[in-house]
């Protein structure tokens, strides 16, 4: 079962000196318990609400396994929260899927979609090519909605409840986001799962013009 290693929040700040836009991706571990409601961690900043946050992307989870892989790939140690995740967990369970639920203490989270990288992540990592590297690695982590609000704190052990085995794996959705040509039947099958609204809208739009 996964352990919650770190709970991370961020405040709005420029990605780099002189930048006018402020983002919330600069997240750092919180000392002690923090309230988690249906919109995520109380006090955590969202710099671009159009593309990030909301009830279906309230919490972003990333694992220590992913951190170890990236540290080896980038040849440097990476501090918790650098990927913008709210919850750094010890490890993923076997084939995490949309609809899987994990409970830490009083908080229950439900996986909704993989994290799709953008220029903000590239800016945070100081590498203009990092979006492509992140996509190629297929280590996107997962967004989650908050089913049961409560308090999160580092050190809590998670209990996983698996969703429907027919629902797509997080890694499969991440790969499908970039795969071409797209297949309508595959995309529509994905929409049967309890996806995050932004992911659902993307798959429905792509299905309308995809091959059979």
Number of C-alpha atoms within 10 A of each C-alpha: 13 19 20 22 20 24 26 25 24 23 17 16 17 18 21 12 7 7 9 10 12 16 18 20 27 21 22 19 19 16 11 12 12 18 14 23 19 19 17 24 24 13 12 18 21 19 20 13 9 9 11 14 20 18 16 24 27 22 26 25 24 25 23 18 15 18 20 14 13 17 14 11 9 10 9 10 11 15 12 23 22 17 23 22 27 28 25 28 26 21 16 17 13 7 12 20 27 29 25 23 22 23 20 21 15 11 18 21 23 28 29 28 32 29 22 20 16 14 13 19 21 19 17 19 16 12 12 14 12 19 19 12 14 17 18 13 13 16 23 25 23 25 27 28 28 25 16 15 18 18 17 23 22 21 16 16 18 19 15 18 13 16 18 12 11 12 18 23 20 26 20 15 23 21 16 17 18 12 10 8 9 18 17 18 12 14 23 17 13 22 19 12 19 19 25 22 16 15 20 20 13 13 23 16 14 17 18 12 11 17 11 10
